[in-house]
Amino acid sequence: MLYRNIITIEPVKRGGKPGIRRMRITVYDVLGWLSAGMSHAEILGQEPHS
C-alpha cells in the first residue's frame, strides 16, 4: 500500500496539514498519539467513522 493512497493534503481541510483520507485526523495527530504510547486500536477509536 502506498502512502499516497492514504495521506492527502487539501488546502481547505485542517489548514492544509497532511491528513488521513476521508477522516478529520492529521498525520501530526497520529504521530503524536503513537509517540504517547497509544495502540493502533486506540487511535482508530478516536475517529467515529473508523
ZADO-1210 file (C-alpha; in nm, 4 decimals, padded with zeros to 6 digits):
<atoms>
<atom x="00.0000" y="00.0000" z="00.0000" code="MET" pos="1"/>
<atom x="00.1352" y="00.3392" z="-00.0949" code="LEU" pos="2"/>
<atom x="00.1162" y="00.6289" z="00.1494" code="TYR" pos="3"/>
<atom x="-00.0152" y="00.8454" z="-00.1365" code="ARG" pos="4"/>
<atom x="-00.3346" y="00.6393" z="-00.1279" code="ASN" pos="5"/>
<atom x="-00.3852" y="00.7199" z="00.2410" code="ILE" pos="6"/>
<atom x="-00.2372" y="01.0652" z="00.3084" code="ILE" pos="7"/>
<atom x="-00.3827" y="01.3708" z="00.1374" code="THR" pos="8"/>
<atom x="-00.3166" y="01.7423" z="00.1505" code="ILE" pos="9"/>
<atom x="-00.6205" y="01.9596" z="00.0904" code="GLU" pos="10"/>
<atom x="-00.5785" y="02.3344" z="00.1480" code="PRO" pos="11"/>
<atom x="-00.9391" y="02.3764" z="00.2680" code="VAL" pos="12"/>
<atom x="-00.9208" y="02.0998" z="00.5328" code="LYS" pos="13"/>
<atom x="-00.7331" y="02.1228" z="00.8626" code="ARG" pos="14"/>
<atom x="-00.5328" y="02.4225" z="00.7443" code="GLY" pos="15"/>
<atom x="-00.3668" y="02.2282" z="00.4642" code="GLY" pos="16"/>
<atom x="-00.1922" y="01.9865" z="00.7003" code="LYS" pos="17"/>
<atom x="-00.1362" y="01.6325" z="00.5684" code="PRO" pos="18"/>
<atom x="-00.4302" y="01.4195" z="00.6750" code="GLY" pos="19"/>
<atom x="-00.5716" y="01.0710" z="00.6566" code="ILE" pos="20"/>
<atom x="-00.8021" y="01.0345" z="00.3550" code="ARG" pos="21"/>
<atom x="-01.1744" y="01.0666" z="00.4367" code="ARG" pos="22"/>
<atom x="-01.1001" y="01.1335" z="00.8045" code="MET" pos="23"/>
<atom x="-01.0590" y="01.4531" z="01.0019" code="ARG" pos="24"/>
<atom x="-00.7306" y="01.3314" z="01.1537" code="ILE" pos="25"/>
<atom x="-00.3942" y="01.4797" z="01.0604" code="THR" pos="26"/>
<atom x="-00.0727" y="01.2853" z="01.0268" code="VAL" pos="27"/>
<atom x="00.0583" y="01.5060" z="01.3087" code="TYR" pos="28"/>
<atom x="-00.2252" y="01.3786" z="01.5333" code="ASP" pos="29"/>
<atom x="-00.1448" y="01.0135" z="01.4592" code="VAL" pos="30"/>
<atom x="00.2277" y="01.0566" z="01.5167" code="LEU" pos="31"/>
<atom x="00.1601" y="01.2363" z="01.8439" code="GLY" pos="32"/>
<atom x="-00.0678" y="00.9593" z="01.9659" code="TRP" pos="33"/>
<atom x="00.1845" y="00.6906" z="01.8688" code="LEU" pos="34"/>
<atom x="00.4644" y="00.8743" z="02.0498" code="SER" pos="35"/>
<atom x="00.2392" y="00.8992" z="02.3571" code="ALA" pos="36"/>
<atom x="00.2082" y="00.5199" z="02.3582" code="GLY" pos="37"/>
<atom x="-00.1430" y="00.4751" z="02.2176" code="MET" pos="38"/>
<atom x="-00.2158" y="00.1480" z="02.0392" code="SER" pos="39"/>
<atom x="-00.3435" y="00.1273" z="01.6821" code="HIS" pos="40"/>
<atom x="-00.6863" y="00.0247" z="01.8144" code="ALA" pos="41"/>
<atom x="-00.6999" y="00.3258" z="02.0462" code="GLU" pos="42"/>
<atom x="-00.6062" y="00.5600" z="01.7629" code="ILE" pos="43"/>
<atom x="-00.8734" y="00.4146" z="01.5359" code="LEU" pos="44"/>
<atom x="-01.1221" y="00.4681" z="01.8189" code="GLY" pos="45"/>
<atom x="-01.0524" y="00.8427" z="01.8087" code="GLN" pos="46"/>
<atom x="-01.2443" y="00.8739" z="01.4805" code="GLU" pos="47"/>
<atom x="-01.6167" y="00.7950" z="01.4981" code="PRO" pos="48"/>
<atom x="-01.6189" y="00.6734" z="01.1346" code="HIS" pos="49"/>
<atom x="-01.3344" y="00.4208" z="01.1743" code="SER" pos="50"/>
</atoms>
